[in-house]
C-alpha cells in the first residue's frame, strides 16, 4: 500500500504566473487541489509515453488494421479462385499432375 499524502516528500517548483494561473483554473474546473491537478497532469503525460493511444483511438487503429487485413484476404481469395478456375480450364477440371508447376508445359 502507498504512503499517506502527509508522508510523501515535498517538492518545490517555480512556475511562471501565467502557468500557475492555468493550473489553478484547471484544478478548480476539475474539482481538485492544485497539487492533485499537477500530479494528474504529470501522470497523464507519462502515461502517453507508455501508451500513445487512448482506448477509443486504439480501437480505431485495431479496426483499421482488421479492415485492411480483411480487404487483403478478400483479394487473395479472389486471386486464388481465379487461378483455380484457370487450372480447371487447362486440365479439363482435373487437378494438375503431381510435380507440375506454372510455366511447365500442359500435358
RARA-V810349 format. One record per pair of residues at least 12 apart in sequence whose C-alpha atoms are under 10 Angstrom apart, sorted by the first residue. I is the first residue (numbers start at 1). J is the second residue. If there is no record, write none. Layout:
I_J / I_J
This chain:
20_34 / 23_35 / 23_37 / 23_38 / 23_41 / 24_37 / 24_38 / 25_37 / 26_38 / 27_40 / 87_102 / 87_106 / 90_106 / 90_107 / 91_106 / 91_107
